[in-house]
């Protein structure tokens, strides 16, 4: 009888162990929630590193990833192509083994490391503008092709089918290097493209075709906003990173024109939108050496204004970075760290900056505090200064 009582007590004790014993840690819950919603990167925070104009090694990029708190950030964009430099070693472009570049194997390793830290690694190969270095490589290794795909000194001819084929081949090299992720993305570019007003339909077709190609490869696509006109044929599947309606322009005459021509946030409401507000979320890497400037930037970022977009003010014809767009379903911001030509970097300052950005928002802290409740397994969570170099 005594043995039976012991068995009964043991069974009951197993049945009524407090659920908190089996509860996941706060970090596990937040990381899993992060991964579940990572597909909607417009609702999460991210960081862009300009490794084209400020090259970093594989090891240095992994140091940055190690400091990215997955409770605060979901993705890291590597800006690999700009006028000054192509940082990705492409067989198509003939720059395999070039100095200050990342190989396909490097990107594979970085992607694996990012996945381990619950971060999505997004390659950003900007076309058809900002392609001066790319055209230089082509002129050296494939001069005939270079002549066919060139629109001007730093722009690929986006009306040419051969240009699309070339970019698809380059992007496919990147796809293979960065594919082993649950939610892979490719940033296609679209930044400051020459002639975008005159030939905008062709430009949007260019991105639609590249997006369709990426979708077939299992990737989603992102482009910058400033080359998208109000009336456009851009696929709604494409995510738009909105940095400024007026771009980097401040002249009132140009802003008047751009106000009439360029898409506002409301015009793009059917696209997933990333807030990359140039006035609040852009920082030159050289400014990391200015503690006061960095402190001001972090303070602004921590105010958490994901619905403040940079639109043109038609009252005084200036840029207004605080245009609140309550209709936009976004809780995320993209911090863009841009570099200049031949600009060095200070890893210690960069790492310290990433650490200081990691501080969870008050809303996130309150979410974490709820994790210890007894309903842990059914708990749901809501998604919760200016440089001269532009993206």
Secondary structure, DSSP 8 states (H G I E B T S, - for coil): -HHHHHHHHHHHHHHTS-GGGT---HHHHHHHHHHHTTT-GGGS-EEEEETTTS---HHHHHHHHHH--TTT--EEEEE-B-SS-B-B--TTTT-TT-TT-B-HHHHHHHHHHHHHTT-EEEEEEEESSS-HHHHHHHHHH-HHHHHHHEEETTEE-TT-HHHHHHHHHHHHHHHHHH--STT-EEEEE-TT-TTTTTTHHHHHHHHHHHHHHHHHTT-EEEEESTT-BSS----TTSEEEE--TTTT---HHHHHHHHHHB--TGGGTTS-EEE--HHHHEEEGGGGG-HHHHHHHHHHHHT--TTEEEEEETTTTEEEEEEE-TT-----BEEEEE--TT----HHHHHHHHHHHT---HHHHHHHHHTTSTTGGG---------S---
